[in-house]
Amino acid sequence: MNILKVVLLILLVFIPLYPKFPLTGVEGTYVAIRIDDVVVGSAVFLWFLFQLKNRLPIMKDRVFRLFLLYWLVGLTANLSALAITDLIDLKLAFLHWLRRIEYMSLFLVVRDALKTKTDLSEAIAAIWLALVGVFIYGMGQKYWGWPVISTMNEEFSKGILLYLDKWTRISSTFAGHYDLAAWLMMVLSLSPAVFFWVKKRWGQFLIIISFFLGFHLLILTASRISFVAYLIGISATLVWLRKYWWIIPIVGLSLFWGVQSRELNARLAVSFKSVPAIGTRISQKIALLGRPTEKPALPTPTPLKKPTPTPKRVNQPRQPPPKPKKIKEIRTWPTPEEAAVAAVRSSNIRFKVEWPRATRAFLKNPLLGTGYSSLGLATDNDYLRLLGETGLLGFLSFLLIIFHLLKEFCLVSWQKRQGWPLAAGFVGAIIGFLANAIFIDVFEASKVAFYFWMLMGIGYRITNSKS
């Protein structure tokens, strides 16, 4: 029995479906250790035992050596930061470093777990089973009051059960709508490849249904960044599948249905305008809204002649005062102005706080950066984060891994080798993920990062498959 395959199938379903309940806290940060960390750690430990039994064959694999290079550069960056810049806490820096290793280690587990085409088919089925489960829970949040476990701030990350109102952006089982959207982007970009890889009609029908479910959930997140990354990723998949005539209808329909979302439509509209100009106008509107309402000056009353008293009528029925008309306020939240305020605020956080901070960290030590955790929990740009925390050496060693995987997937797809349609899907998924990383720290979001490296492991196994 292939124990690693069973572990992989459990991970593919468990990681996206299990909410981020904290298990134990870590002093100095509100990022907690969770049950998924224990499950992943157990899987990696089991894989390591198999490696020891077989005398570490992983050491001969080129991609593992690239991983090892990146991990060593990260360790050196931490040591350099402690000795030179002194901007990091020793424990937090090494926990951040270990987290990167934890995420990427799932690639190695997947690589050894898949042995046959049947194993691959079961892994793909597990991914789509997880997609349906995430959709069902997301609908439960929107319509049936199911709770969400969020880590969007320190208070929420304590495991508080939150209940969303009708207009809140859906998070499903993820820690926030951005994480959910990034995960959906990967799976949806892979969908056309799976559709053409599956031979049975009923399987293709299920792929189509699950695709529409996932796309609807992506729209409910109202994440403009992941929506655009999805368009890029699915277009890349179709290009490498050589289904060029599918690109216009799929992208066109995606755009049509995407702009039906009031909030996503407003946020996309803001993104195509000048951010500073919008920020100025929105700030002025906010300022105007915040001012006390000035009462108009009343005209000077004109004295009237004293009216002649009228005789009192006897037995005159008293007329009831007229009933005030009820005005029913119908709120179609969010208004374009509210969505624009939120969009500009998130842009300003990136452009005026997080990105300049990462740039300053890079300039302090261009080769090795200022170490893990020196930029806080978010930079909202994984490339600037790499440069700021690990410098040019960390940035280049990480991109070596990405470009090596991308090259392998492209070769299999181009040469139409065994499993080439899936390889084309992984090309689209990785390109979409790289686009997403321009504005979100997707390589550090645990659920998303776990799944990304598992998908890359599946793709890499296809490139090296002989069956």
C-alpha distance (Angstrom), angle and dihedral (degrees) to the residues before:
residue distance angle dihedral
M1 . . .
N2 3.81 . .
I3 3.81 100.7 .
L4 3.81 93.4 179.4
K5 3.80 90.5 56.4
V6 3.80 90.8 53.6
V7 3.80 89.3 49.5
L8 3.81 90.0 49.7
L9 3.80 93.3 51.4
I10 3.80 90.0 50.3
L11 3.81 90.8 50.4
L12 3.81 93.8 48.3
V13 3.81 90.4 57.0
F14 3.81 101.8 29.8
I15 3.81 99.7 50.8
P16 3.83 97.8 57.7
L17 3.82 96.0 35.7
Y18 3.80 102.7 45.8
P19 3.85 111.3 83.1
K20 3.80 118.7 -127.8
F21 3.79 99.1 -97.3
P22 3.82 109.1 168.7
L23 3.79 116.4 -119.3
T24 3.80 99.9 -173.9
G25 3.78 133.6 -11.3
V26 3.80 129.2 -118.6
E27 3.79 118.0 -135.5
G28 3.80 113.0 -116.4
T29 3.80 97.0 25.9
Y30 3.79 138.6 50.5
V31 3.82 91.6 -132.8
A32 3.80 103.0 111.6
I33 3.78 134.8 -157.9
R34 3.81 108.3 -109.5
I35 3.77 139.5 -168.2
D36 3.79 91.0 -100.4
D37 3.81 87.8 60.8
V38 3.80 88.7 55.5
V39 3.82 92.2 47.6
V40 3.79 92.8 47.7
G41 3.80 91.8 45.1
S42 3.80 90.2 52.0
A43 3.81 91.2 50.1
V44 3.80 92.3 50.0
F45 3.81 91.0 47.4
L46 3.81 90.8 51.4
W47 3.82 90.0 49.3
F48 3.81 90.3 50.1
L49 3.81 90.7 53.5
F50 3.80 89.7 54.6
Q51 3.78 89.2 49.0
L52 3.79 91.7 52.3
K53 3.79 90.6 48.4
N54 3.82 90.1 54.5
R55 3.84 94.1 41.8
L56 3.81 97.1 -104.3
P57 3.81 102.5 -66.2
I58 3.81 88.1 175.2
M59 3.81 88.9 78.5
K60 3.81 89.3 73.2
D61 3.79 93.2 56.7
R62 3.79 115.2 100.6
V63 3.80 95.3 -147.9
F64 3.81 90.7 54.8
R65 3.78 89.6 54.3
L66 3.80 88.3 53.1
F67 3.81 89.7 51.7
L68 3.78 90.0 48.8
L69 3.80 91.1 50.8
Y70 3.80 91.8 53.3
W71 3.80 92.6 47.2
L72 3.81 91.3 50.5
V73 3.79 91.5 49.4
G74 3.82 89.2 51.0
L75 3.79 90.9 50.9
T76 3.81 90.3 49.1
A77 3.82 90.4 49.2
N78 3.80 90.1 54.7
L79 3.79 92.6 48.6
S80 3.79 90.6 46.6
A81 3.80 91.2 50.1
L82 3.80 91.8 51.3
A83 3.81 91.6 49.4
I84 3.82 100.9 39.0
T85 3.80 118.5 17.5
D86 3.82 96.9 22.9
L87 3.81 92.5 -157.9
I88 3.79 99.8 129.9
D89 3.76 139.5 72.5
L90 3.83 110.5 -120.1
K91 3.80 96.2 -133.5
L92 3.80 96.6 43.5
A93 3.79 93.2 45.8
F94 3.78 93.3 54.2
L95 3.80 92.6 43.0
H96 3.82 88.5 55.3
W97 3.80 89.4 48.9
L98 3.80 91.8 50.0
R99 3.80 90.2 49.0
R100 3.80 90.1 59.1
I101 3.79 89.8 51.5
E102 3.81 90.5 47.9
Y103 3.80 92.7 53.1
M104 3.79 95.0 47.0
S105 3.81 95.2 43.2
L106 3.79 90.2 72.9
F107 3.79 87.1 69.0
L108 3.80 88.2 63.8
V109 3.82 93.1 46.6
V110 3.81 91.2 53.0
R111 3.78 92.0 45.8
D112 3.80 91.3 61.0
A113 3.82 97.2 34.5
L114 3.81 98.2 64.6
K115 3.80 112.4 72.9
T116 3.81 106.3 151.6
K117 3.79 141.1 24.7
T118 3.80 88.5 -102.0
D119 3.80 89.6 57.9
L120 3.79 89.0 51.5
S121 3.82 92.1 49.6
E122 3.80 91.1 51.3
A123 3.81 91.3 49.5
I124 3.82 91.5 51.9
A125 3.81 90.0 47.9
A126 3.82 89.8 52.0
I127 3.81 90.6 53.7
W128 3.80 92.2 53.5
L129 3.79 91.8 44.0
A130 3.81 87.8 55.6
L131 3.82 89.9 49.1
V132 3.80 91.8 55.5
G133 3.82 90.8 46.6
V134 3.82 92.0 50.8
F135 3.82 89.8 49.5
I136 3.81 93.2 50.5
Y137 3.80 92.3 50.3
G138 3.80 91.1 46.6
M139 3.80 90.4 54.2
G140 3.79 88.5 47.8
Q141 3.80 89.5 56.6
K142 3.78 93.2 49.1
Y143 3.78 100.8 43.4
W144 3.82 110.4 14.0
G145 3.79 104.5 39.2
W146 3.80 98.6 -109.9
P147 3.83 111.6 167.5
V148 3.77 129.3 -111.7
I149 3.79 128.2 -145.4
S150 3.78 107.3 -145.6
T151 3.80 133.7 -175.0
M152 3.81 95.4 -170.2
N153 3.81 90.6 121.1
E154 3.79 140.1 6.4
E155 3.80 96.0 -93.1
F156 3.81 95.0 49.1
S157 3.80 92.1 47.5
K158 3.81 90.6 67.8
G159 3.79 88.5 81.8
I160 3.80 98.3 -96.7
L161 3.80 114.1 168.0
L162 3.80 106.9 -122.6
Y163 3.79 126.2 -167.6
L164 3.77 119.8 -149.9
D165 3.77 125.8 -139.1
K166 3.78 122.8 -134.0
W167 3.78 95.9 -84.8
T168 3.80 101.5 41.1
R169 3.80 116.0 118.6
I170 3.79 110.0 -104.9
S171 3.82 120.6 -108.2
S172 3.83 99.9 169.8
T173 3.82 109.0 -174.6
F174 3.81 92.9 -20.7
A175 3.78 128.5 95.8
G176 3.79 94.1 -111.3
H177 3.78 142.9 -6.7
Y178 3.82 92.0 -97.5
D179 3.80 91.9 58.1
L180 3.79 92.2 47.1
A181 3.81 91.6 48.2
A182 3.82 92.7 50.0
W183 3.81 91.2 50.4
L184 3.81 92.0 48.2
M185 3.79 90.2 48.8
M186 3.82 90.7 59.4
V187 3.80 95.5 47.4
L188 3.81 94.5 43.6
S189 3.81 92.0 49.2
L190 3.80 88.1 54.2
S191 3.82 93.8 48.0
P192 3.85 100.4 87.4
A193 3.80 90.3 51.1
V194 3.80 92.1 51.4
F195 3.81 89.6 47.1
F196 3.83 91.9 57.8
W197 3.79 93.2 38.9
V198 3.81 93.3 55.2
K199 3.80 110.1 79.3
K200 3.79 102.1 -168.3
R201 3.80 118.5 86.8
W202 3.79 94.8 -137.0
G203 3.80 89.6 52.7
Q204 3.81 91.2 52.0
F205 3.80 89.9 48.2
L206 3.80 90.9 54.0
I207 3.82 90.4 49.2
I208 3.81 90.5 53.6
I209 3.81 93.0 48.8
S210 3.80 93.6 47.4
F211 3.82 90.2 46.5
F212 3.80 91.5 58.2
L213 3.80 90.9 45.9
G214 3.80 91.2 52.0
F215 3.80 92.9 44.8
H216 3.81 91.4 51.7
L217 3.80 89.2 51.9
L218 3.81 90.3 49.1
I219 3.81 89.5 55.2
L220 3.82 90.4 50.5
T221 3.82 90.2 57.1
A222 3.84 88.1 59.8
S223 3.81 88.9 -151.2
R224 3.80 105.4 158.1
I225 3.81 92.0 -172.2
S226 3.78 96.2 54.7
F227 3.80 91.0 40.4
V228 3.80 91.1 57.6
A229 3.83 90.1 42.9
Y230 3.81 88.3 52.7
L231 3.82 90.6 53.7
I232 3.80 89.6 50.5
G233 3.80 94.1 45.1
I234 3.80 97.7 47.0
S235 3.81 90.7 45.4
A236 3.80 90.0 53.1
T237 3.80 90.5 49.4
L238 3.81 91.6 52.1
V239 3.80 91.3 47.6
W240 3.80 92.4 53.7
L241 3.81 90.1 44.2
R242 3.83 86.6 54.1
K243 3.80 89.4 -126.2
Y244 3.80 93.4 132.9
W245 3.80 94.8 154.0
W246 3.81 89.4 59.6
I247 3.81 93.6 60.7
I248 3.81 99.5 75.6
P249 3.83 97.6 46.9
I250 3.82 94.7 43.2
V251 3.80 95.4 44.7
G252 3.81 90.9 40.8
L253 3.80 93.6 51.3
S254 3.80 90.7 44.0
L255 3.80 90.7 53.9
F256 3.80 91.9 45.4
W257 3.79 94.2 52.2
G258 3.78 92.2 38.6
V259 3.79 94.6 59.1
Q260 3.81 90.2 51.2
S261 3.80 85.8 77.2
R262 3.82 105.8 88.8
E263 3.79 94.5 -149.4
L264 3.81 97.0 41.7
N265 3.80 89.7 46.6
A266 3.80 91.9 51.5
R267 3.80 93.1 45.3
L268 3.80 92.2 49.1
A269 3.79 90.5 48.6
V270 3.79 90.8 52.7
S271 3.81 91.2 48.9
F272 3.80 91.9 60.2
K273 3.78 93.4 52.6
S274 3.76 131.0 74.8
V275 3.80 106.6 -77.3
P276 3.84 96.1 -152.2
A277 3.80 92.2 50.1
I278 3.78 91.9 48.1
G279 3.78 90.9 45.9
T280 3.79 90.5 54.5
R281 3.80 93.7 48.6
I282 3.80 93.7 44.7
S283 3.81 91.5 47.4
Q284 3.78 89.4 52.6
K285 3.80 90.4 50.0
I286 3.78 91.3 48.8
A287 3.78 90.4 48.9
L288 3.77 91.0 50.2
L289 3.78 91.5 47.6
G290 3.77 90.7 50.4
R291 3.79 95.8 52.9
P292 3.80 119.4 96.4
T293 3.75 112.2 -101.9
E294 3.81 110.4 -103.6
K295 3.75 114.0 -133.9
P296 3.80 112.4 -130.5
A297 3.79 115.9 -112.2
L298 3.76 111.5 -98.4
P299 3.80 118.4 -130.5
T300 3.82 118.5 -110.2
P301 3.80 107.0 -93.5
T302 3.77 116.6 -115.5
P303 3.82 112.9 -131.3
L304 3.74 112.5 -113.7
K305 3.76 129.5 -151.7
K306 3.74 114.9 -100.0
P307 3.76 106.4 -98.1
T308 3.76 120.0 -122.4
P309 3.82 110.0 -108.2
T310 3.76 113.7 -112.2
P311 3.79 120.1 -138.7
K312 3.75 114.4 -97.6
R313 3.75 113.6 -105.1
V314 3.75 118.2 -129.7
N315 3.80 121.1 -129.5
Q316 3.81 91.7 0.8
P317 3.80 108.0 160.9
R318 3.79 114.0 -122.4
Q319 3.77 111.7 -115.5
P320 3.82 114.0 -134.0
P321 3.79 114.5 -121.1
P322 3.79 114.0 -98.5
K323 3.78 113.7 -93.5
P324 3.79 114.1 -114.3
K325 3.75 114.2 -113.4
K326 3.77 113.9 -107.9
I327 3.76 112.6 -125.3
K328 3.77 112.3 -158.3
E329 3.80 111.5 -151.0
I330 3.77 113.0 -147.1
R331 3.78 112.2 -163.6
T332 3.80 118.7 -160.9
W333 3.81 96.8 -172.2
P334 2.94 131.3 -137.0
T335 3.78 103.9 45.1
P336 3.81 117.1 -158.3
E337 3.80 89.0 -106.6
E338 3.82 92.6 53.6
A339 3.80 92.6 47.6
A340 3.81 89.7 46.9
V341 3.81 91.3 51.5
A342 3.82 90.6 52.4
A343 3.81 92.5 45.9
V344 3.79 94.0 48.9
R345 3.81 91.6 45.6
S346 3.82 92.1 54.4
S347 3.82 90.2 46.0
N348 3.78 92.4 50.2
I349 3.81 91.4 50.4
R350 3.79 88.7 56.1
F351 3.80 99.7 40.6
K352 3.80 99.1 38.5
V353 3.81 104.6 31.9
E354 3.80 118.6 14.1
W355 3.79 102.8 35.5
P356 3.83 95.8 45.1
R357 3.82 89.0 48.3
A358 3.82 90.9 53.8
T359 3.80 91.0 46.3
R360 3.81 91.7 52.4
A361 3.81 90.2 49.6
F362 3.81 90.7 52.0
L363 3.80 92.4 49.5
K364 3.81 91.2 52.0
N365 3.81 90.7 61.3
P366 3.84 112.5 4.4
L367 3.81 94.7 -178.2
L368 3.82 101.9 48.3
G369 3.81 106.5 6.7
T370 3.79 124.1 -144.0
G371 3.81 98.8 -61.2
Y372 3.80 136.2 -101.8
S373 3.82 116.3 -47.1
S374 3.83 92.3 19.8
L375 3.83 90.5 110.8
G376 3.79 96.1 48.6
L377 3.79 124.1 -122.9
A378 3.81 98.6 -46.7
T379 3.78 140.2 36.2
D380 3.81 98.1 156.2
N381 3.78 90.9 -139.8
D382 3.78 117.8 73.7
Y383 3.81 93.7 -162.0
L384 3.79 93.7 55.1
R385 3.80 88.0 43.8
L386 3.80 90.8 54.7
L387 3.80 91.4 48.7
G388 3.80 94.0 45.0
E389 3.81 97.3 46.1
T390 3.82 102.8 32.5
G391 3.81 104.8 14.9
L392 3.79 126.7 -142.6
L393 3.80 92.7 -39.1
G394 3.78 93.2 56.1
F395 3.80 92.3 41.9
L396 3.81 93.9 52.0
S397 3.81 95.8 41.4
F398 3.80 90.4 52.3
L399 3.79 93.6 47.7
L400 3.82 89.3 50.1
I401 3.81 87.8 65.3
I402 3.80 93.0 47.6
F403 3.80 95.2 46.6
H404 3.81 92.1 45.6
L405 3.81 90.7 54.9
L406 3.80 92.0 43.6
K407 3.80 90.8 50.9
E408 3.82 91.9 50.7
F409 3.80 92.9 49.3
C410 3.80 92.7 46.8
L411 3.82 92.4 50.2
V412 3.80 93.6 51.4
S413 3.79 91.4 47.5
W414 3.80 94.6 44.6
Q415 3.80 94.2 47.8
K416 3.83 91.9 41.9
R417 3.76 93.0 -129.5
Q418 3.80 125.5 166.2
G419 3.83 109.5 -44.8
W420 3.80 93.8 6.1
P421 3.85 96.3 151.6
L422 3.81 90.0 59.8
A423 3.80 90.2 46.5
A424 3.82 87.9 55.9
G425 3.81 88.5 53.0
F426 3.79 91.4 52.8
V427 3.81 89.2 51.4
G428 3.81 88.5 56.7
A429 3.81 93.3 43.9
I430 3.79 93.4 51.6
I431 3.82 93.7 45.4
G432 3.81 90.9 49.4
F433 3.79 90.7 47.4
L434 3.80 91.2 51.3
A435 3.79 89.3 51.3
N436 3.80 90.2 49.9
A437 3.80 90.6 51.6
I438 3.82 90.7 65.1
F439 3.81 90.7 75.8
I440 3.83 106.2 15.4
D441 3.83 132.6 48.5
V442 3.79 92.1 -121.8
F443 3.81 94.3 154.9
E444 3.82 88.9 60.8
A445 3.83 99.7 42.3
S446 3.80 99.9 102.0
K447 3.82 102.7 -142.5
V448 3.80 92.2 41.4
A449 3.80 94.2 43.8
F450 3.81 92.8 48.0
Y451 3.79 90.6 52.4
F452 3.79 95.1 43.6
W453 3.79 92.6 56.6
M454 3.80 91.8 44.1
L455 3.80 90.1 53.0
M456 3.78 90.2 47.7
G457 3.80 88.6 51.0
I458 3.81 90.5 53.1
G459 3.80 90.5 49.0
Y460 3.79 92.6 47.6
R461 3.79 90.6 50.2
I462 3.82 88.7 55.4
T463 3.81 91.2 53.0
N464 3.80 90.4 53.9
S465 3.80 97.2 39.0
K466 3.79 120.7 120.5
S467 3.81 96.9 -179.7
